[in-house]
Every structure is written in structure tokens, then in C-alpha cells.
Amino acid sequence: MPSNRLWRAVLVLSLVTAAAAALVSVAGASGLQSSASSALPETNIIDPLSRRGEESPANRSESQQHGKSKKHNGVATPVVTPTPFDAVSNAVPGQSFEGLSMWDQRTLNGFYLEPPDQGMCASTNASVGAGGRVVEAVNDVFAAYNTAGTTLKEQTLNQFFGYPDVLAGGPELTDPSCYYDEETGAWFVVVLTLELDPDTGNFTGENHLDINVSNPANHDPSTTTWKRYTIDTTDNGNHGSPNHGCGLDPNPRAGESMPDACIGDYPHIGADRYGFYITTNEYPFFTDGFNSAQIYALSKHKLAANASSVPWVQFANTKLATEKRGPTGFTIWPAVVPGQAYDNDNGGTEFFLSSDAAEEAGNSTGSSDTIGLWAITNSSSLDTAHPDLNLSSRALSSEPYGVPPLSDQPSSGTQDPSQNWPLGQCLNIDACFQTFLSAPGETEDPYKPEVIGQLDSNDSRMQQVYYANGKVWGALDTRMSVGGKEQAGIAWFVVKPSMIGQGGGGKVGPQSAVVNQGYIGAVNANVTYPALAVTTAGQGAMAFSLVGPANYPSAADVKFGNSGPVGTIHMTAPGLGLQDGFSEYKYYSPFAPGPNGEAPPPRPRWGDYGAADEDNGTIWIASEEIHNNCNLSTWAATTGHCGPQADRSPVPGFGQPEARRLLGNWNTHIARITP
């Protein structure tokens, strides 16, 4: 039976015909392809990453089970007073719109992928185009909009980065992020690129960070050309990368040319006046383990100028100073700033935040009451031929937090006939399954009955970080008790750095401290995947998803001041239906069945992150949601498309987007908030 379920993988391989694109050097340029010309035929293809189970890189985290096997004996679960919420949006009228969705991903790329991993950045400066521009990058589509949400450009991430599409022999791209730099006017988009063997479609092990930077002669992201820079993250000596001794794949597959590869997972970006920073979490690609977070520092000015040569500095084996419970660096998220409010002390300073409740950090309890403050000083040296940077860190006492449980949505764990979850319902009906979903030779879902699933709530890794008003702001997902019920919520932090030492040798000092902190929790609802941005005055907004037994997955937000959340949680875009994607169901689980044929657990995916971006005193926010509700008969009659999504603008070359596709229905929302 497992071989039948892997029919979807075989179908992928049969469509891979062209050779994989060659790597470019760090100074290489990409030639962009035009947007896809037509939708690909109706085939149930799932992306290579989602088909991997116990083997990296599909796990993405050693904490992926989200508390199911954790003792949580490190610190007590925080008991939280709920923040009230209502269904009223506080977005700027006319600047709150639906973004990319599973329809875009499947229609342009030809395969299904969860979750979206939403990168977003924006500017209303006149230089970027009349009225401003918003850039969104998800797995695996790029789009540029005007500020009213009209789609100006849309293409696959592979095309945007100058590669053949996955089903035409190109690599798989994942974990997109974007950044608009106020000083230089440049747009930056970063992805992790995973090379695939052209003959088998298997991962080779080779992987690299790709950085697309807009042309300095044209700051409109919908019309500019882009230059691609590449950093090898295989870290086995490939292309001059260091050799970090990642474990060998015990059972290498055909086409796997680098069984000792590391992988630079979960890249995220930040910037100060001089530097552009990317951090990754380094795992062995094909076996268990974790090395540490990696930090890459490059000259922002050279990138923005599209220089032919841009050196970088890599910090490996990161350790959080003064931390005993979980000292290994994990998700060290770099800060961005509002406008040009950089810290120019100590030759230019970039700050980072991290957490340490996850197994990757070396913490076996799944909980913590410390976070990490990190700093790179002397970043001005990145503009020289020989950068001389200093990295320091310190563990800071904080409020308690821990890996959260999965999030219930309405009727989770049941087969509630009053709800619409057509993919799951079809899996439970043999005739429907045979018509739309079965692999050759299958007559039923071997693991039925399927039930309405839960949503992934992230682990406890740090999310988006901002430096403003002399402080570093961040937030993460945590378990909490609200009204006597343990659920997923958000812990937020405001850190005041205190640097010691002279000039470029400055480092994080012992007087650095968390000066404000708190929680966001809701009665009978989970809030997850926070993204916080603030103005130079410390006023801002936090985006997140909200879902619970009485709330479909929604995009939500709360305003922030220097003392924390202000007012109520607002429903930026109330959810309209259940999450009904393939990762919710046992039939599509990447995990193997039990030794006696027991059904494997599903691996629900949501997030993996949202975004928030300060723009001329306002905050743009982006979150995942479900913006459709389609019954089984309509889903079957339309082969899963469920009709047009009327409240989105047409996509150039494709026309009006539709509500969903056969195996998935995620949506994203983008809005502008006035703090």
C-alpha cells in the first residue's frame, strides 16, 4: 500500500524532463523567464518537501510534534488573562486585500504545497511606483501589487529567480522572505533553493541561498529587473563552503550526489545601515541532528548597487552566552528598522533575538524563561574589502514560554456533517475517492475515516524582529492557559540592549534586559504566527492567525504601543471556512504506517510565518487564513476549483482567481494599519 500512496511522487518524476539549472556564483545575474503561459492539467502532485517524513528536510524542526511528547518540566505553563477580540477590521479602507493562495500555487506551478511561508514587504515612496507597491512571496509564487491590491505582476518563484519550473527540471524553492530598504530604495527577496536530480527528481543534497535584488535604476518591483546572488549552504565543502560534518544519509537514494549535505533551513533576513543579514537553521539534510543557526552578513550597499562581487561573512557554531539550559543558537532572527532608524554606534550595529525552548537549542524540556539577545558590531566594515565583524550574545531572563499544542478549528477531530471539508469528506467516500483522489489500483483510503484536522501552531522559535526607539522587539508562539484551557498563544518581548566595549569591538553587555513583555491569548481561540513591526516612536501592530472551535482560520491583528498591546484583537479578515488541505489527512501523511499497518499521523501545516513591515509611519501586515467555504457537491462538480474568488483582482495571463484547488484551500491576506 505505501507504494501506491507514493504514486504522487512517481507522477512528479515522470514530468521532470529538463536538466536542473546550474548554480551561479555569488555575483551571478539571473535572466528572468516570462510568466507561465497556461495552467497545468489537473494532476494531484505534491511538492517534494511535503513528501518527506521522518527524514530531513521535511521535519523542518526537531520540535515538530509540538508538545505531544514534551514533559514541560522546565517552567510552568503561563496563565494568561485573555485579550478581547471582535470581528471588526481596523485596516485602512481600500488597503486590505486577499493575497496569494493555493489556487495561485497549484495553477502556476502544477503541484500542491503547504504551508505558504508568507514573505511581504511594502513601500509608498514615490520612487517605487505611483501610489506605492506591495511585494508578496510565498511557496512558490511571487507577486507585486499596488496598494489597493491590484496584481501588477505574478509568476512562479522559480521563474522570478531565473530557474526552470520544478516540473520542467528546475530546483525546489522554499522559505521566501522580502525586505524593502528605505536608504537605498532596493527590494530584496531571499529563498532557500534545493537542487533536484534531473533523472529521478530526488534531492541531490545541494542547497543554497538565493538573493534577488532589484535594479538600482528602477525601484518599481513590478517592472524592474533583478540580479541574483547565491551563497552555498550545503556546508560539506561544496563550492568552497565550510565542512560542518553533517551526518551521512544511511540509505541514499538514486541521484543523491551529496549524502553528507547540510541544509540551511528557515532563512530570514534583516538589515542595518551597512549590512544585509540572513540567518538559517542548519540540519543534516538526510538524517537526524542539528548543528546550530548560521548567520551570513553581506554589504547591503554592494547588493543594492548590483555589484559584480559581494563578499560575505559566515558565523557558524553559534552559542548563546550565559545560557545553560539551551545554549545552541536556533532561529536567530535579524532585526529590521523603521525607515532609516539604524543603530550607528560601534561602527554600525545589527541586533537579533532568539529563543531556547526547542530541542535544537539543547533544551529537552520544551519550555524556557530566557531569550537571547545577539549583536553584530562594526558592520560598516562590510563596505570594505576585508570585513571585520564582531558577534556577541547574552541570555536574558524573560517570562515563561513553551512549545504550544496544535490549534483546534471548528469540529476538529470529528466528521461533522454540518461543516464543509470536501477533500476530507471525499477521502471517506469510496466512489468519490476513486473518481478524484486514488492512486492506480486503490479503491479506498486505507486510513479512513478521516476527520476534520487541527492546525499547526509553530514551535517556540522567535518570529519577526524589529529594532526601534533604542529597543529590540520580538514575539513567539507559546503554550498558555486561558480560562482553564491549555492552547496556543503569543509571548512578546521588548529588549533594551546595553553595549560595552569601544568602537567596532562593542558587545552585548550585562545590563541588557527585557524591559517589557506579556502575552496575547484569546478565550476559546488560538493565536499563532505573530509578526510585529513598529514605527520609530515604538507604535505598531502585530499580525497573526486566529482559529478556534468557534472561529474559522482568520487573519487578525492587534495594535502595539511602547507598553504592549493596545485595545482589542481585530479580525483583519475573518475566516470563512475550514482548513481542508492535504496535510490535514492521514492519507497524505509523509510518515510511515505503524509496524502493524496502523495509520500514520497526519502532519498538519500552517504558517510557517507571517510578516509585518513599517512604511512611512504605518504598518503593513500579512497572515494566512481560509477565505472560502465550498461544499462537497460543488467541489466535485468543479474538480475542486469551487468557482471564482470574486474579491481578488485578475492575475495577468490567467484571469480571475478561483476559490481553491482539489487538494488545498489556503489563502493569505494583506492589510495596512495605522498605529
ZIUR-V511550 format. One line per field, one symbol per residue. burial: I if it has 24 or more other ideal C-beta (glycine too) atoms within 12 Angstrom, else O. Layout:
BEGIN
burial = ???
END
This chain:
BEGIN
burial = OOOOIIIIIOIIIOIIOOOIIOIIOIIIIIOIIOIIOOIIOOIIIIIIIIIIIOIIIIIIIIIIIIIOOIOIOIIOIIOIOIIOIOOOIIIIOOIIIIIIIIIIIIIIIIIIIIIIIIIIIIIIIOIIIOOIIIIIIIIIIIIIIIIIIIIIIIIIIIIIIIIIIIIIIIIIIIIIIIIIIIIIIIIIIIIIIIIIIIOOIIIIIIIIIIIIIIIOOOIIIIOIIIIIIIIIIIIIOIIOIIOIOIIOIOOIIOIIIIIIIIIIIIIIIIIIIIIIIIIIIIIIIIIOIIIIIIIIIIIIIIIIIIIOOIIIIIIIOIIIIOIOIIIIIIIIIIIIIIIOIIIOIIIIIIIIIIIIIIIIIIIOIIIIIIIIIIIIIIIIIIIOOOIOIIIIIIIIIIIIIIIIIIIIIIIIOOOOOOIIIIIIIIIIIOOIIOOIIIIOOIOIIIIIOIIIIIIIIIIIIIIIIIIIIIIIIIIIIIIIIIOOIIIIIIIIIIIIIIIOOOOIOIIIOOOIIIIIIIIIIIIOIIIIIIIIIIIIOIIIIIIIIIIIIOIIIIIIIIIIIIOIIIOOIIIIIIIIIIIIIIIIIIIIIIIOOOOOOOIIIIIIIIIIIIIIIIIIIIIIIIIIIIIIIIIIOOIIOIIIIIOOIOOIIOIIOIOOIIIIIIIIIIIIIIIIIII
END
